[in-house]
Amino acid sequence: PPEQSLAPHYETLGDAKAALYHALEGVDRGIFGITSAKRSEIHALVELLESRNPTPDPTHKLQDKVDGCWRLIYSTISILGKRRTKLGLRDFISLGDFFQIIDVKEVSQTLPIKFQHTSARFFPFPV
């Protein structure tokens, strides 16, 4: 179906999606904190896209729609201050992609997370 006209500065649904992906650049999924202005921008774009969802009943037969591998691009969870330090997530470690693998038939989910380090000098063991 043709894309509906959206807010004045987003001609199409694709434009709004592109704006969301652009807003998410450099925020590391939001987990280590972002400014309230950036958070508001992202949430407004998500709400706009949700309001324009072309699927009439998006939660109907949800199990058929969620089965598979999903990559997390944004989260409202924040890990800041002491919690970040306790988790060992200092400047020499960065988090790679977060995935959620949902297997509806097995009623299970797996959450693989990739870690990257900037220098092995910090570790007394191989990484």
N, C-alpha and C positions, 0 to 999 in steps of 0.2 A: 504493500500500500504506500501511497505517497506520504512523505513525512509532513507532519503538521508544522505550521509556523509557530515558533516558540517566542520567547522573550525578544524584545526589540533587537538585541545584539546577537541572537542565535537564530539564524535563518532556518536551520533544520535540526533534527534530533542528533544527527552526526556532528554538527557544530557544537552542540552542548556536550556531547561525549568527549569530543576533542578538547574542549575547554576544561573538562574535569581531569582528563589525563595530563593536560598542561599544568593545572593547579597542583596535581600530585607530584610533579617532578621535584626532586630534592627534599621531600619531607620524610623520607625513610619510613613510609607507611604510617606516619604520625605517632609511632610508639614512643619516641624519645622527646615528645613535646613539639608543638608548633605554636605560632602566634595565634591569638584569638581571631585576628582578622583573616588569617589563612584558613583557620578551622571554619569560620563562618562562610567563607567563599566556597569551600569544599562541601559543606553541609547544604548550602543553598543550591548548588549544582546537583547534588544527589536528590534533593527534594524535587527539583524541577524535572529530572529524569524519571523519578518515581511517578510523578503526576502525569507524565506523558507515556507511561508504559502501554504499549500496544496490545498486551495480553489482557483480555477482559477479566480473567480471574486468575491472577498469577500464583496463588497458593493452591489452586485446585490440582489434585494429583501431584503434589509437590515432590514426592519421592521419585517420580519420573523425570523431574527437572533438575534435581540436585546430584544425581548419581554421576560420579566421575572425579576428575582432578581439577581443583580450583586453586588459583594463585591469589593470595591476599595482596591487594594493592593499597588498602587503607584500613586502619583500625581506630576505634575511639578509645582503646586502651592506651594508657600512657605509663611508661617506665621512666621515672625521674629520680634524681638525687640518690639517696642511700640505697633505694631498691635497685637502681642500675648498678651501683658499685657492688652490692651483695651478690648480684647475679654474675659478676665478673665481666660486665660489658663495659670495659674501659675503652679508651681511645685506640688501643691496639687491636681491638676485635670489632669487626663489623658483621652485621647479619646479612646473609644472602636472601634468596627468595624463601617465602613461607608458602607452603602448599597445604591444602586439606584434601585428602583423598577420601571420598565418600563411597562406600560400597553398600547400596541399599539392600541387595540380596543377602549379604552377610551381616547386615545391621552393624556396620563398623565404620570407623574413621581412623585415618592415620594423619599425623601432622608432622611431616618432615621439614626441618629447618636447616639451611646451610649456613655455616659460620665461616668467616674469612678472617685471617690475621694479617697484620702488616709486617710483623717480624717475628721469627721463631726464637729470637734471643730471650724473650720473656718466659719461655716455657722450658722447664728442665727435662721435658719428655718430648718425643716426636708428636707433631700435630698433623 
